């Protein structure tokens, strides 16, 4: 009977960790893109320079978001496998 509860607790913990990873990855990506956007506004860029900085910010944000997602989930999986 306890095994069922542990299994449910593990599923709940996994769900919380996945949501945490997704939210923090999205926030990190948004912050990086916002920094690129602020740089465009502060420097007064326009045309292709503006577009280039915004595309670079979007790409860096996406890469950082994926890195954060993978890092959080792999750390959680490692802790789960060792039983911590």
C-alpha positions as CSV (number, residue, x, y, z in Angstrom):
1,X,0.0,0.0,0.0
2,X,2.9,2.4,0.8
3,X,4.4,1.7,-2.6
4,X,1.4,3.2,-4.3
5,X,1.8,6.4,-2.3
6,X,5.5,6.6,-3.0
7,X,4.8,6.1,-6.7
8,X,2.2,8.9,-6.6
9,X,4.6,11.2,-4.7
10,X,7.3,10.5,-7.2
11,X,4.9,11.3,-10.0
12,X,3.9,14.5,-8.3
13,X,7.5,15.5,-7.7
14,X,8.3,14.8,-11.3
15,X,5.4,17.0,-12.5
16,X,6.5,19.8,-10.2
17,X,10.1,19.5,-11.4
18,X,9.0,19.6,-15.1
19,X,6.9,22.7,-14.6
20,X,9.7,24.4,-12.6
21,X,12.1,23.6,-15.5
22,X,9.8,24.9,-18.1
23,X,8.9,28.1,-16.3
24,X,12.5,28.9,-15.4
25,X,13.6,28.2,-18.9
26,X,11.0,30.5,-20.3
27,X,11.9,33.3,-17.9
28,X,15.6,32.9,-18.7
29,X,14.9,33.1,-22.5
30,X,12.6,36.1,-22.0
31,X,15.2,38.0,-19.9
32,X,17.9,37.4,-22.5
33,X,15.6,38.6,-25.3
34,X,14.5,41.6,-23.3
35,X,18.2,42.5,-22.8
36,X,18.7,42.4,-26.5
37,X,15.6,44.5,-27.0
38,X,16.9,47.0,-24.5
39,X,20.2,47.2,-26.2
40,X,18.5,48.0,-29.5
41,X,16.5,50.7,-27.9
42,X,19.4,52.1,-25.9
43,X,21.7,52.2,-29.0
44,X,19.1,53.5,-31.3
45,X,19.6,50.7,-33.9
46,X,17.4,50.4,-36.9
47,X,17.1,48.3,-40.0
48,X,19.3,45.3,-40.4
49,X,21.3,46.0,-37.3
50,X,18.2,46.0,-35.2
51,X,16.9,42.8,-36.8
52,X,20.3,41.2,-36.3
53,X,20.5,42.0,-32.6
54,X,16.9,40.9,-32.0
55,X,17.5,37.6,-33.9
56,X,20.8,37.0,-31.9
57,X,18.9,37.7,-28.7
58,X,16.1,35.3,-29.7
59,X,18.6,32.6,-30.6
60,X,20.7,33.1,-27.4
61,X,17.5,33.1,-25.3
62,X,16.3,29.9,-27.0
63,X,19.7,28.2,-26.4
64,X,19.8,29.3,-22.8
65,X,16.3,28.2,-22.2
66,X,16.9,24.7,-23.6
67,X,20.2,24.5,-21.6
68,X,18.3,25.4,-18.4
69,X,15.6,22.8,-19.1
70,X,18.0,20.0,-19.8
71,X,20.2,21.0,-16.8
72,X,17.3,21.0,-14.3
73,X,15.7,17.8,-15.6
74,X,19.0,15.9,-15.7
75,X,19.9,17.0,-12.2
76,X,16.5,15.8,-11.0
77,X,16.9,12.5,-12.8
78,X,20.3,12.0,-11.2
79,X,19.0,12.7,-7.7
80,X,16.0,10.4,-8.3
81,X,18.3,7.6,-9.5
82,X,20.6,7.9,-6.4
83,X,17.5,8.0,-4.1
84,X,18.0,11.5,-2.7
